Amino acid sequence: MATKPPQDTSGLGYSYVTPGGMFLRLRNSLSQFSDLFSEFNKYIAPAYHHDRCERSVHMRLYSMNKREFVVVFLAFFACFGLGIFIGLAGPPITLTTMVTGSSLMPNTTSPNLDYLANGPFVMRTPLMTTYSQQLWLIANIETDNTDDEIFDKSFHVSVGIDGLTVEHKPVTVLSVENSKNRTRHLTCSRDACDEFIVLHLGFLDYAHYIITVRFIGLDGFHHRYNINSVQFYFKTYNPAFTQIEIWFRFIFLLFTFIVTCWFAHTLRKYPIYDWSIEQKWMSILLPLLLLYNNPVFPLIFLINSWLPGMLDAIFQATFLCALLLFWLCIYHGLRQNERKLLTFYVPKLIVILPIWLCAVVLATWESNEMKDPTYSHFVDTANYNGFKMFFYISGAMYLLYLVLLILRAYSELRSMPFFDMRLKFLTLLMLFVLAISLTVTMCRFGFGILEDNFVAQLNTTYKSSAQFMCFYGLLNFYIYTMAYVYSPNGRPLHEATITKDNPAFSMINDSDEEVVYGSDDESRRPLNSAHGKGNDYDSD
């Protein structure tokens, strides 16, 4: 039976064709083109967990060309080099005065053969001022041993301290009857023995001290190896270095205050929710840098209390841990749009908190020396070894987490314009800061960073102010550089609503010349092979 042709019911010369004709084929072709465009589009726009739904302020980083980047880095290195040069021209950190034990032997007709093994050694300290800050008394023993053996002998030290007033009258600071017999270890190899700390005064109330030292338990050691000499070393901070430290801390504090006010002024016309994650973190790091430079630092020389030193340690630990947390949050935050407190910040705080606690506990541990000059936390071997292990584990966990975030950030964002700029700038400066910090730390403390703590042991290779200026200048100039690069570039307010955090928007409005890093071909490469084969994106 033949089918009827379609009827023209409208009288316009057109007839309706049921589905299956040209219109359906055209629609299918457009649908296939749309699907192809969607597959291509995911390589030039971030995935859903990269997309920046919020608006962000246009950072100066986005509008800088390569020449400006070079100038910024040259300025950073020039300021850093100037700080090192000033430090090299500065005075040594400490002053040392040596007193031999044989010169302290009382003048008697019958010599005391066991004097060097027992004492008492009565010594008067050299003249000290408030700028001397602290006093260490360190002892070194030499023997006649010629055997190739290494041995560790434990003994006790009893100390009495009297301060001399302006009228040269003695005032008891620590009586021999009330002093505790602290245990010390004498570690020797052949005829040379390691130095050990006899006492440490954290605050100097008097210009001179009379110190009486007795050794208990070295008689048998002396009869076997024959102690032939005992040297005592009075070590204090160099007053000239203290003045430099005060002045440069004040200079850094003043510059940090100016940079903080300037950075807040540049962002004042933008709502906080428009700020990028870097700008939000800079608004936290700059005030913490003020605390790191410690506006109450002069109180250490004016108040005989553990509180100013404790505050200084807490301020420094807080800033350094905030900087570590900043790196974690930035490398993760560039990939993660949802930054909730529980899922984003709490895991990172759990990683950082042990490191902060280690620094605070060590400062509290050393504050005991203010109450008892003969106390040394190195004697508490069991607890101290556990503390070291806890510190090493915490540091290893942080490094592992940071490396993981860096690798994931580069694998997902390296081919995206503006995202790769942020990654490259952040990583270059971070690697330089870490390299210099580790170098200074190794030169300052050696490889046994906890065994040779500077405050408690003073066993350090500090010879001038260069390392102090290097470390403080490095962190201050690092924050200043980031504040400049992450500050708004001064675009009109209405242009801030087009976010540079979202490359999909930025590529619509910018010319090719504005894409500083990466060409169009580079921006269209797949993020990684896994994303190039399917649509299965895993969010954090």
Salt bridges, closest charged atoms under 4 A:
GLU39 OE1 - LYS42 NZ 3.29
GLU54 OE2 - ARG52 NH2 3.97
ASP114 OD1 - HIS222 NE2 3.78
ASP114 OD1 - HIS223 NE2 3.50
ASP148 OD1 - ARG190 NH1 2.12
ASP152 OD1 - HIS185 ND1 3.27
ASP274 OD1 - ARG55 NE 3.28
GLU278 OE2 - ARG422 NE 2.83
ASP312 OD1 - ARG249 NH1 2.96
GLU369 OE1 - HIS200 ND1 2.35
ASP372 OD2 - ARG182 NH2 2.48
GLU412 OE1 - HIS49 NE2 3.76
GLU412 OE1 - HIS50 NE2 2.76
GLU412 OE2 - ARG335 NH1 3.75
GLU412 OE2 - ARG408 NH2 3.36
ASP420 OD2 - LYS424 NZ 3.89
GLU451 OE2 - LYS388 NZ 2.88
GLU495 OE1 - ARG491 NH1 3.48
ASP501 OD1 - ARG422 NH1 2.40
ASP510 OD2 - LYS500 NZ 1.91
GLU514 OE2 - ARG491 NH2 3.83
ASP520 OD1 - ARG524 NH1 3.96
ASP540 OD2 - HIS332 NE2 3.41
ASP540 OD2 - ARG335 NH1 3.04
ASP540 OD1 - ARG408 NH1 3.20
